[in-house]
Amino acid sequence: MKTEHPQGNLQRRVFVVFGSFTLALCLIYSAIGVLVAYGIEDRLLENLVNNEADYIERSLQESGEFPPPRLPEFSLYTSASETPPEFLTALEGEKRKAELFVAGRQHYHLRQLAPEAGAILAADVGELLTVSRQSSHLIWLIVFALLCTTLLALWLAHRLVAATIRPVLELARELESQPENMQPVALSNSHRKDEIGFLARTLQRNINGLRQAQQREAEFTRDVSHELRTGLAIATNTLTLARGRNLERRETRELESILASMNTTIGTLLALARAESFEHTTFNLRSLLEERLLARPEISTGKSFRLKLALPEALAATGNAQLTALLLDILLDNVIRHAAQPTLHIYKTGNALVFENPTERLLDTATIFNRGTHRTDSQGLGQGLYLAGRILNAQDWQYRATCTSQLFTFSIDLT
């Protein structure tokens, strides 16, 4: 079978998504950090200028004179003639404060004092711009952070791929490499406790269920061919020979027996082909056996058949009650039609349920459960037990058959 390969590469997509997301996230937070740094720096300088302006205005109100600025970076211009023209231009109109960039590293924060003061306070904060001075170093720091976080993201993506995607791909390859037979599938990841293990167990359970259904279908087709062909041939031949005359009583009984046997066979095969027939429960085998015995007038009336039943009141068995009923029907029909003597002894010994009936010849117990085993001189339970063996195997019941020159014994282990 041609191996299919995925059309897309989910591993590459995981790497790309993780790497891209990490880069974008790092860039966003780096930009936020830079903006916060600039904002804090600007706010500190603004507070410094406000503090100095408040000091000058308060001193002017107290003494009537302008005090000299306390910090060397500050300059006070009390008249328009002293004030540089670019300062006046920056503060023209109703502006009370402004920022002015000039050539070099000079940067001014300007503040127009109270109208009654008529002065301008200028602060050369170029030497105080820490963030701007460190911008080159900040760029390398951001690049280094981007590199480290990207490598970390790719490593995490590799771990994620190794933990999730690769096990799924291995699971797919393992399923494709399974032989096309009816053997149960055992996936290597089914022991895991995570979602991969759950997926493996689900696939394993469904595939095994499908294979079991295919096996039951194949067995049903094969068994129908083997088990019904002989009966149909005999019935067809009997009807062909009876053309133009009435059927003899022996032929009528033979046709009735064949039809009853075919009906039982079809019911058994259909039950074995259904999945629900393999669901096991615990039931009382004694009551089920009594029900099947009463359904046969040859046994229940006691006129022409001797039955000896020695069982406890409750006989627990674990299996499928429907299949067990069909098993009992096969055994009882077998002994009614083919027994050397109309006698059946059913009893329990240890954990085994035992069926015994007399026989007048030795039987090969090694082949009586094989497909197609049947002889015209059948003498009881020891003939045509292939379907009985199928039912017993379906319920995982151990069984054994022995035969002496006078007695055939068939036991079923109920443990």
Order of alpha helices (4+ residues) and beta strands (2+ residues): alpha-beta-alpha-beta-beta-beta-alpha-alpha-alpha-alpha-alpha-beta-alpha-alpha-beta-beta-alpha-beta-beta-alpha-beta-beta
